[in-house]
Amino acid sequence: MKKLLTLGAALLSITFSASAQQIASCCAKPAGNLSASATEAFAMLAADKDFSGGHDAPLPFVFTGEGKDITFKTPDGATGRGYEIKSATPSNKYLFVIHEWWGLNDYIKKEAATFAKELPGVNVIAVDLYDGKVATTPEEAGKYMGEVKTERAVSILKGAQLYAGPKAQFASIGWCFGGGWSLQQALLGGKQTVGCVMYYGMPEKDVAKLKTLNSDVLGIFASQDKWINPEVVSQFKKDMAAAGKKVTVYSYDADHAFANPSNPKFNKEFAAKAHSQALAYLRTKFKVKAS
């Protein structure tokens, strides 16, 4: 397995869009309405020293705001985890927040709470795709991201959807690792999906799957990103057009993870602007007025 990951990382550095899909396809079968190639190819970046070296360990932080840890049943017979901030008024609107490669840490809980405050009438659930594991070092983060199994992650997301209920409206947002999974959540949500925001995450490459999207997509990317680079983004736009779906792309002259305060390439100005764009999009999708 170690040799396979090393080979994957080397090929990714040469040409990401074509080679990564071939590598991941040999390692896992697609689960449900999800492309294993898209998500697991990105997970292979765990073996890329340049990728892991570009992420400083997050500073210690404890979030003490409103919200609670929750568990829910998953279709595979296990239990999923999340952090929920319920709307002050009963609502069937749900925003799923999907963490970066660090896991569901207190920074993500704070981000979820921020969106809950900015989107009154919307329930917010930060979904844990690491099953309770939280990384504090790049080495741990790479290990946990590389261990994510497509079938389990799909089951967790479906469990969160079942928790929200059959009448719920779904939108999702995620960064990095979570950016790709935000798009997959939109695919898995079917007709209940009303919106999707993905920050510099791996796009879905299967046009047939993209055709099943029930909403448009807002993509926020970085032109200096070595992995989700302009070529990958350009292909995503072409694939969405071929699928007959709308994607709005904002590209910043920044590096990967520019919106993460713990990242050495963090850009406060761009992060604030991107957040405003994501918030405006979500307010439109959930029909929420600015407070």
LOVEXSE-754230 format. One line per 3 residues: their letters; for each residue y, z, x of N, C-alpha, C. Coordinates in steps of 0.001 Angstrom, whole numbers, padded with zeros to 6 digits. Layout:
A	Y,Z,X,Y,Z,X,Y,Z,X; ...
***
This chain:
MKK	-001203,000000,000834,000000,000000,000000,001254,000000,000869; 001219,000797,001969,002387,000869,002849,002708,-000488,003441; 001641,-001239,003845,001868,-002576,004396,002451,-003502,003335
LLT	001969,-003373,002114,002479,-004213,001022,003953,-003957,000770; 004352,-002663,000762,005757,-002330,000536,006627,-002845,001663; 006106,-002752,002896,006881,-003237,004042,007077,-004737,003942
LGA	006008,-005449,003584,006113,-006889,003399,007095,-007217,002298; 007031,-006452,001195,007953,-006693,000083,009382,-006539,000505; 009680,-005502,001272,011048,-005260,001710,011546,-006380,002607
ALL	010660,-006857,003500,011067,-007925,004410,011389,-009199,003646; 010542,-009523,002686,010784,-010734,001907,012026,-010618,001042; 012269,-009413,000534,013454,-009209,-000291,014720,-009473,000498
SIT	014711,-009134,001781,015910,-009327,002589,016168,-010790,002873; 015138,-011619,002694,015304,-013048,002953,015752,-013783,001700; 014964,-013604,000645,015326,-014244,-000617,014796,-013427,-001761
FSA	015683,-012811,-002496,015291,-011796,-003478,014778,-012392,-004761; 015465,-013395,-005279,015188,-013844,-006633,013803,-014437,-006810; 013343,-015280,-005892,012054,-015931,-006068,010913,-015085,-005531
SAQ	011046,-014617,-004300,009949,-013909,-003651,009617,-012609,-004336; 010628,-011853,-004749,010376,-010547,-005351,009544,-010686,-006615; 009796,-011740,-007375,009048,-011920,-008619,007582,-012181,-008308
QIA	007309,-012979,-007251,005936,-013292,-006904,005212,-012060,-006399; 005895,-011263,-005559,005275,-010066,-004997,004894,-009097,-006097; 005845,-008794,-006970,005600,-007792,-008005,004553,-008268,-008998
SCC	004485,-009572,-009233,003527,-010085,-010200,002098,-009813,-009753; 001881,-009748,-008447,000538,-009506,-007960,000181,-008024,-008030; 001163,-007188,-008219,000943,-005738,-008163,000803,-005082,-009514
AKP	001305,-005694,-010573,001274,-005033,-011879,001309,-006059,-012991; 000726,-005688,-014102,000747,-006543,-015280,001911,-006153,-016173; 002572,-007131,-016796,003650,-006793,-017723,003125,-005905,-018835
AGN	003969,-004984,-019269,003579,-004075,-020348,004446,-004326,-021565; 003805,-004665,-022670,004561,-004886,-023892,005562,-006013,-023734; 006774,-005761,-024201,007822,-006771,-024146,008685,-006552,-022912
LSA	008038,-006341,-021761,008781,-006005,-020563,008207,-006746,-019372; 009071,-007175,-018466,008623,-007885,-017278,008440,-006917,-016123; 007191,-006720,-015693,006936,-005841,-014557,007587,-006406,-013303
SAT	007689,-007725,-013211,008238,-008329,-012004,009679,-007908,-011777; 010456,-007824,-012829,011873,-007489,-012686,012066,-006062,-012228; 011378,-005121,-012848,011592,-003708,-012543,010873,-003265,-011278
EAF	009649,-003739,-011073,008901,-003288,-009912,009344,-003977,-008628; 009916,-005172,-008739,010485,-005802,-007550,011657,-004984,-007036; 012447,-004463,-007964,013570,-003615,-007557,013058,-002309,-006953
AML	011990,-001761,-007510,011431,-000516,-006991,010960,-000671,-005554; 010601,-001884,-005166,010166,-002124,-003796,011281,-001926,-002776; 012511,-001893,-003253,013620,-001627,-002341,013532,-000228,-001744
AAD	012666,000602,-002287,012459,001936,-001734,012017,001859,-000276; 011390,000724,000116,010913,000563,001479,011957,-000085,002391; 013103,-000426,001831,014164,-001082,002600,015089,-000023,003198
KDF	015091,000098,004517,015892,001123,005183,017388,000909,004962; 017818,-000342,004876,019231,-000615,004617,019627,-000098,003241; 018729,-000265,002282,019010,000195,000918,019075,001717,000871
SGG	018056,002371,001384,018035,003838,001345,019133,004432,002215; 019444,003769,003325,020481,004269,004220,021877,004145,003651; 022035,003333,002610,023343,003154,001996,023633,004137,000892
HDA	022762,005124,000734,022932,006120,-000320,022949,007516,000296; 024095,008128,000360,024179,009506,000825,023587,010442,-000213; 022978,011525,000258,022447,012521,-000667,023591,013091,-001502
PLP	023387,013240,-002812,024464,013760,-003662,024810,015203,-003317; 026077,015519,-003400,026516,016888,-003156,025985,017808,-004248; 025715,019062,-003919,025237,019997,-004943,026212,020069,-006112
FVF	025654,020032,-007314,026498,020060,-008510,025675,020591,-009673; 026263,021487,-010447,025598,022047,-011615,026452,021773,-012839; 025874,021084,-013814,026594,020776,-015043,026289,021850,-016072
TGE	027341,022432,-016633,027170,023534,-017592,027738,023198,-018969; 027929,021931,-019223,028509,021526,-020502,027501,021548,-021635; 027950,021047,-022774,027101,021022,-023963,025951,020045,-023781
GKD	024896,020307,-024501,023712,019474,-024409,022491,020334,-024178; 021310,019738,-024362,020087,020505,-024143,018970,019589,-023667; 018058,020183,-022903,016869,019462,-022473,015941,019307,-023666
ITF	015356,018139,-023803,014440,017882,-024911,013135,017287,-024390; 012116,017386,-025191,010855,016700,-024933,010482,015929,-026196; 009720,014886,-026015,009288,014076,-027148,007935,013447,-026816
KTP	007187,013140,-027851,005880,012523,-027666,006046,011064,-027232; 005140,010610,-026381,005151,009220,-025938,003862,008542,-026380; 003898,007234,-026605,002735,006523,-027142,001469,006622,-026296
DGA	001612,006965,-025010,000436,007075,-024154,-000241,008438,-024257; 000221,009277,-025198,-000395,010567,-025406,000188,011683,-024569; 001187,011374,-023774,001832,012380,-022930,003151,012825,-023559
TGR	004016,013417,-022751,005301,013915,-023226,006424,013361,-022359; 007514,012942,-022991,008681,012467,-022278,009759,013529,-022254; 010716,013359,-021345,011814,014306,-021195,013156,013602,-021319
GYE	014147,014371,-021695,015499,013838,-021756,016515,014957,-021871; 017764,014570,-021885,018877,015518,-022056,019730,014959,-023178; 019856,015725,-024256,020503,015218,-025460,021814,015942,-025765
IKS	022828,015166,-026121,024064,015697,-026686,024181,015091,-028077; 023962,015913,-029094,023968,015414,-030461,025393,015250,-030982; 025555,014291,-031873,026833,014083,-032533,027181,015289,-033397
ATP	028456,015580,-033489,028906,016705,-034321,028605,016463,-035793; 028496,015215,-036169,028138,014850,-037537,026821,014078,-037512; 025990,014192,-038536,024711,013477,-038563,024912,011980,-038327
SNK	024089,011408,-037462,024273,010008,-037095,022951,009381,-036678; 022804,008098,-036972,021647,007322,-036527,021987,006428,-035340; 023139,006679,-034731,023557,005898,-033570,023154,006648,-032306
YLF	022472,005935,-031388,021974,006563,-030168,022319,005720,-028942; 022879,006389,-027949,023103,005763,-026653,022095,006357,-025677; 021276,005490,-025083,020336,005928,-024060,020966,005715,-022686
VIH	021074,006788,-021934,021652,006751,-020585,020497,006826,-019592; 020430,005863,-018684,019291,005788,-017766,019763,005985,-016324; 019156,006939,-015686,019598,007416,-014377,019398,006428,-013230
EWW	020086,006721,-012129,019905,005984,-010881,018628,006445,-010197; 018463,006056,-008928,017215,006369,-008237,017078,007846,-007890; 018119,008640,-008095,018027,010074,-007821,017246,010813,-008896
GLN	017169,010248,-010089,016526,010937,-011193,017560,011517,-012143; 017084,012220,-013143,017970,012802,-014148,018556,014102,-013601; 019579,013965,-012769,020238,015146,-012196,021460,015533,-013021
DYI	022183,016545,-012563,023318,017045,-013336,024488,016066,-013360; 024551,015167,-012374,025598,014139,-012406,025381,013214,-013615; 024138,012856,-013874,023828,011987,-015006,024043,012738,-016317
KKE	023713,014023,-016340,023963,014818,-017544,025463,014861,-017842; 026259,014990,-016803,027713,014994,-016990,028186,013644,-017520; 027621,012564,-016984,027994,011218,-017438,027626,011048,-018907
AAT	026456,011545,-019280,026029,011463,-020670,026989,012235,-021575; 027397,013416,-021129,028323,014231,-021915,029687,013564,-022040; 030097,012869,-020999,031376,012146,-021046,031338,011075,-022123
FAK	030250,010307,-022160,030122,009270,-023185,030029,009885,-024579; 029369,011028,-024698,029274,011688,-026000,030656,012080,-026510; 031504,012526,-025598,032865,012907,-025977,033695,011688,-026339
ELP	033479,010594,-025621,034271,009382,-025830,033762,008530,-026991; 032530,008828,-027438,031928,008063,-028537,031562,009012,-029678; 032562,009546,-030378,032265,010469,-031490,031402,009780,-032543
GVN	030429,010543,-033042,029525,009969,-034029,028309,009307,-033418; 028153,009413,-032105,027017,008806,-031416,026215,009903,-030706; 024915,009926,-030924,024028,010819,-030181,023758,010197,-028808
VIA	023762,011010,-027787,023525,010496,-026434,022305,011188,-025838; 021375,010383,-025341,020187,010922,-024678,020064,010312,-023289; 020126,011162,-022277,019828,010720,-020912,018315,010801,-020763
VDL	017675,009654,-020578,016215,009570,-020550,015701,009735,-019121; 014659,010515,-018964,014087,010804,-017648,012875,009917,-017396; 013028,008931,-016517,011916,008042,-016176,011109,008558,-014988
YDG	011511,009700,-014428,010786,010289,-013299,009890,011461,-013724; 009780,011729,-014994,008929,012818,-015488,009240,014153,-014821; 010524,014496,-014776,010939,015807,-014291,011262,015895,-012820
KVA	010986,014853,-012055,011287,014881,-010620,012742,014483,-010388; 013428,015220,-009539,014813,014935,-009186,014928,014925,-007665; 015458,013864,-007116,015576,013723,-005668,016886,014310,-005153
TTP	016818,014907,-003976,018023,015421,-003322,018259,014748,-001985; 017325,013892,-001552,017473,013134,-000311,017103,011680,-000571; 017620,010742,000242,017240,009338,000068,015732,009124,000197
EEA	015089,009912,001039,013645,009774,001224,012896,010117,-000065; 013310,011209,-000693,012696,011589,-001964,012980,010547,-003035; 014220,010079,-003089,014602,009100,-004105,013783,007823,-003966
GKY	013617,007367,-002730,012824,006171,-002495,011376,006366,-002915; 010839,007542,-002637,009462,007856,-003008,009302,007850,-004522; 010208,008516,-005214,010092,008609,-006670,010288,007252,-007335
MGE	011262,006482,-006851,011499,005166,-007440,010296,004258,-007227; 009710,004331,-006032,008553,003494,-005735,007316,003877,-006516; 007261,005117,-006997,006093,005590,-007736,006161,005297,-009234
VKT	007298,004830,-009716,007425,004565,-011153,006473,003444,-011582; 005669,003735,-012574,004747,002745,-013122,005353,002143,-014385; 005306,000837,-014464,005910,000144,-015598,005387,000662,-016934
ERA	004071,000806,-017029,003478,001220,-018307,003989,002598,-018729; 004129,003516,-017771,004600,004858,-018109,006069,004829,-018509; 006893,004094,-017763,008317,004018,-018088,008528,003414,-019470
VSI	007747,002400,-019797,007827,001779,-021124,007473,002795,-022192; 006424,003577,-021934,006001,004577,-022909,007076,005640,-023124; 007757,006039,-022042,008836,007021,-022160,009966,006478,-023025
LKG	010359,005237,-022777,011443,004641,-023552,011049,004471,-025020; 009823,004072,-025262,009367,003936,-026646,009316,005303,-027326; 008959,006321,-026552,008946,007670,-027106,010339,008127,-027500
AQL	011325,007785,-026677,012711,008126,-026993,013168,007399,-028252; 012737,006155,-028412,013080,005391,-029610,012455,006023,-030856; 011198,006444,-030738,010528,007094,-031862,011212,008417,-032210
YAG	011674,009119,-031188,012407,010372,-031393,013690,010108,-032185; 014361,008992,-031860,015601,008641,-032563,015315,008228,-034002; 014199,007592,-034236,013813,007247,-035596,013914,005773,-035936
PKA	013219,005350,-036982,013164,003928,-037348,014472,003354,-037878; 015397,004224,-038278,016673,003744,-038807,017790,003792,-037753; 017454,004188,-036549,018466,004357,-035506,018948,003023,-034959
QFA	020176,003030,-034499,020749,001911,-033746,020768,002326,-032276; 020310,001424,-031400,020232,001742,-029985,021222,000931,-029157; 021842,001597,-028205,022523,000911,-027110,022107,001656,-025855
SIG	022229,001021,-024711,021795,001653,-023470,022768,001333,-022348; 022780,002235,-021361,023590,002029,-020169,022851,002650,-018987; 022891,001979,-017850,022222,002504,-016663,022802,001904,-015406
WCF	022534,002570,-014299,023082,002168,-013003,021949,001973,-012002; 022067,000934,-011179,021104,000718,-010089,019695,000600,-010686; 018776,001446,-010313,017442,001492,-010909,017548,001519,-012433
GGG	018454,002341,-012940,018638,002461,-014382,019303,001252,-015007; 019998,000459,-014208,020630,-000742,-014742,019600,-001752,-015210; 018574,-001955,-014384,017497,-002853,-014789,016743,-002320,-015984
WSL	016532,-001015,-015999,015811,-000419,-017115,016648,-000374,-018392; 017960,-000401,-018269,018809,-000487,-019451,018558,-001807,-020175; 018432,-002878,-019407,018149,-004178,-020010,016754,-004177,-020636
QQA	015799,-003554,-019960,014454,-003506,-020526,014417,-002657,-021799; 015211,-001599,-021832,015317,-000794,-023054,015852,-001643,-024202; 016821,-002495,-023910,017373,-003369,-024949,016291,-004309,-025475
LLG	015442,-004805,-024579,014347,-005670,-025005,013338,-004898,-025848; 013003,-003705,-025393,012009,-002894,-026107,012521,-002424,-027469; 013832,-002274,-027593,014414,-001776,-028842,014379,-002757,-029985
GKQ	014116,-004022,-029690,014005,-005033,-030736,015229,-005102,-031632; 014986,-005173,-032939,016080,-005335,-033897,016975,-004108,-034007; 016528,-002980,-033473,017354,-001780,-033516,018406,-001763,-032403
TVG	018281,-002663,-031453,019225,-002736,-030336,020537,-003369,-030778; 021646,-002695,-030449,022963,-003250,-030781,023816,-003507,-029534; 023385,-003017,-028378,024182,-003243,-027180,023459,-002823,-025916
CVM	023933,-003354,-024783,023314,-003053,-023495,024350,-003196,-022379; 024456,-002154,-021566,025313,-002205,-020373,024434,-001972,-019155; 024523,-002855,-018188,023747,-002681,-016956,024671,-002781,-015746
YYG	024661,-001737,-014944,025407,-001721,-013686,024469,-002110,-012546; 024791,-003195,-011874,024078,-003678,-010678,022585,-003340,-010670; 021931,-003720,-011781,020487,-003538,-011907,019784,-004884,-011888
MPE	018471,-004866,-011685,017699,-006102,-011628,017626,-006775,-012998; 018104,-008008,-013122,018029,-008710,-014407,016601,-009144,-014730; 016345,-009328,-015997,015091,-009923,-016447,015146,-011416,-016138
KDV	014042,-011962,-015616,014013,-013378,-015237,013261,-014261,-016234; 012520,-013624,-017127,011707,-014376,-018081,012574,-014779,-019277; 012881,-016057,-019373,013743,-016557,-020443,013119,-016307,-021814
AKL	011808,-016406,-021893,011132,-016173,-023178,011383,-014755,-023658; 011381,-013801,-022754,011662,-012409,-023133,013134,-012233,-023489; 014013,-012876,-022734,015440,-012765,-023024,015764,-013308,-024412
KTL	015002,-014257,-024867,015224,-014816,-026202,015007,-013783,-027299; 014283,-012715,-027001,013999,-011697,-028013,015107,-010648,-028110; 016104,-010715,-027243,017203,-009753,-027303,017906,-009822,-028656
NSD	018237,-008663,-029194,018942,-008603,-030469,020439,-008383,-030276; 020883,-008332,-029030,022302,-008101,-028759,022733,-008887,-027534; 024016,-008879,-027290,024519,-009435,-026043,024376,-008371,-024965
VLG	024802,-008692,-023749,024691,-007783,-022612,026002,-007760,-021851; 026404,-006581,-021420,027541,-006439,-020515,026990,-006097,-019144; 027236,-006959,-018173,026749,-006740,-016816,027896,-006457,-015861
IFA	027784,-005377,-015111,028791,-005007,-014125,028136,-005058,-012752; 028658,-005922,-011889,028018,-006167,-010606,029027,-006067,-009457; 028507,-006131,-008240,029334,-006023,-007034,029081,-007243,-006155
SQD	030133,-007942,-005796,029989,-009188,-005043,029472,-008978,-003626; 029596,-007743,-003085,029102,-007454,-001745,027684,-006883,-001751; 027093,-006784,-002919,025745,-006244,-003064,024748,-007160,-002354
KWI	023957,-006612,-001440,022982,-007407,-000705,021732,-007682,-001522; 021509,-006898,-002552,020257,-006982,-003292,020443,-007653,-004642; 021264,-007083,-005488,021611,-007753,-006749,022860,-008567,-006423
NPE	022641,-009612,-005649,023755,-010378,-005071,024278,-011443,-006042; 025362,-012123,-005679,025941,-013131,-006580,024958,-014209,-007015; 023991,-014545,-006154,023000,-015549,-006519,022096,-015034,-007645
VVS	021711,-013770,-007552,020882,-013170,-008592,021653,-013120,-009914; 022925,-012754,-009828,023764,-012664,-011026,023966,-014044,-011646; 024194,-015036,-010796,024383,-016404,-011287,023140,-016900,-012013
QFK	021965,-016592,-011472,020723,-017008,-012126,020553,-016294,-013458; 020957,-015029,-013508,020868,-014275,-014757,021737,-014923,-015832; 022929,-015332,-015471,023817,-015995,-016424,023188,-017293,-016936
KDM	022556,-018038,-016037,021891,-019283,-016433,020716,-018999,-017358; 019953,-017954,-017031,018792,-017610,-017853,019217,-017142,-019248; 020298,-016378,-019312,020792,-015927,-020607,021284,-017114,-021432
AAA	021923,-018058,-020787,022390,-019257,-021489,021202,-020055,-022013; 020161,-020161,-021193,018963,-020887,-021605,018279,-020185,-022779; 018421,-018856,-022834,017819,-018084,-023919,018691,-018088,-025169
GKK	019907,-018630,-025041,020808,-018649,-026185,021449,-017308,-026458; 021565,-016475,-025404,022135,-015139,-025540,023419,-015021,-024730; 024298,-014145,-025181,025585,-013965,-024520,025528,-012839,-023504
VTV	026082,-013082,-022327,026241,-012039,-021328,027668,-012113,-020800; 028319,-010976,-020761,029655,-010873,-020183,029517,-010187,-018835; 029994,-010835,-017794,029831,-010304,-016445,031179,-009954,-015830
YSY	031260,-008745,-015310,032407,-008327,-014508,031904,-008096,-013090; 032493,-008800,-012151,032078,-008668,-010764,033220,-008084,-009945; 032928,-007021,-009225,033934,-006346,-008406,033711,-006632,-006921
DAD	034801,-006745,-006197,034720,-006967,-004754,034371,-005641,-004088; 033121,-005253,-004280,032660,-003945,-003823,031190,-004054,-003445; 030625,-002918,-002998,029227,-002880,-002598,028380,-002254,-003700
HAF	027070,-002349,-003531,026131,-001764,-004469,026426,-000275,-004667; 026307,000189,-005895,026525,001603,-006255,027973,002039,-006065; 028906,001101,-006217,030322,001440,-006042,030833,002424,-007089
ANP	030104,002565,-008203,030550,003472,-009266,029967,004871,-009123; 029188,005105,-008086,028560,006408,-007866,029392,007233,-006888; 029954,008366,-007323,030796,009183,-006452,030095,009688,-005197
SNP	028767,009801,-005225,028046,010301,-004057,027695,009192,-003068; 028023,007957,-003414,027726,006831,-002543,028857,006621,-001533; 028539,006318,-000275,029600,006122,000721,030514,004939,000420
KFN	030046,004010,-000398,030854,002846,-000769,031534,003031,-002131; 031622,004264,-002594,032260,004551,-003882,033696,004049,-003894; 034055,003364,-004989,035417,002870,-005163,035957,003454,-006466
KEF	036808,004448,-006335,037301,005186,-007498,038024,004287,-008484; 038867,003384,-007971,039633,002496,-008847,038714,001567,-009630; 037782,000931,-008934,036872,000008,-009596,035943,000739,-010563
AAK	035501,001931,-010171,034609,002710,-011034,035296,003066,-012346; 036554,003448,-012266,037311,003807,-013470,037507,002594,-014369; 037801,001461,-013766,038004,000244,-014548,036707,-000204,-015211
AHS	035613,-000133,-014465,034317,-000528,-015013,033911,000400,-016161; 034193,001680,-016000,033876,002626,-017067,034657,002289,-018338; 035913,001929,-018175,036734,001559,-019323,036166,000330,-020028
QAL	035682,-000629,-019244,035097,-001834,-019820,033799,-001512,-020575; 032982,-000650,-019975,031735,-000255,-020626,032018,000517,-021912; 032984,001412,-021849,033326,002221,-023016,033855,001351,-024151
AYL	034722,000418,-023838,035274,-000476,-024859,034153,-001278,-025520; 033229,-001745,-024717,032082,-002506,-025231,031245,-001646,-026177; 030923,-000437,-025748,030085,000444,-026568,030782,000857,-027850
RTK	032077,001080,-027784,032822,001418,-029000,032751,000276,-030009; 032801,-000929,-029520,032705,-002091,-030406,031321,-002166,-031046; 030297,-001957,-030230,028922,-002077,-030715,028583,-000990,-031734
FKV	029094,000220,-031494,028829,001324,-032409,029897,001456,-033491; 030901,000601,-033434,032010,000633,-034400,032685,002000,-034409; 033014,002437,-033191,033676,003725,-033000,035112,003486,-032565
KAS	036054,004148,-033194,037442,004019,-032819,037779,004947,-031660; 038718,004525,-030838,039154,005347,-029720,039808,006611,-030252; 039470,007743,-029660,040029,009009,-030130,041413,009254,-029544
***
